[in-house]
Amino acid sequence: MDALRRRGFTVVEVVTVMMVMSVLTRMSMPQMDEVLTRARATEVRASFKVVEEAAMRLSVENEPWPDDAEPGVVPPELVDRLPEGFSFDREQYQLDWEHWSLPGGMPDDSSVRDLIGVSITTEDRSLGVALMDLIPSNAKFELGETYTFIFATR
């Protein structure tokens, strides 16, 4: 009869295992969120590279840089140079083409008359911070929910 009673687990054993699993799951969730945020930041960085390469093709072809555009809007000059279906309006963020004309040039270099870059606008602060950490550039800045990266000057 003792052999029949010892075949299963007691309620205490099952509850103990469930509590340990719960604690381990809770401990791993913040790490999982961080991994997902880094993955999304890597996706954004890849999108930046696609836009940068399209803009550089314009430059090589001696075409003028597109004018500044609204967030989420692909400049018409870039449409044919981007992959089909490439969008600046994404689920958790928007890309924004940046083109600043500086008639007097940069304060420390008057020959630099244009700054070209891409911004991301997102309400997800952790995504913006992860992106800032991911992109090694001196020409990057953040203002509110917008994170901007300058990749060319002229």
Secondary structure by P-SEA (a helix, b strand, c coil): ccccccccccaaaaaaaaaaaaaaaaaaaaaaaaaaaaaaaaaaaaaaaaaaaaaaaaaaacccccccccccccccccccccccccccccccbbbbbbbbbbcccccccccccbbbbbbbbcccaaaaaaaaaacccccccccccbbbbbcccc
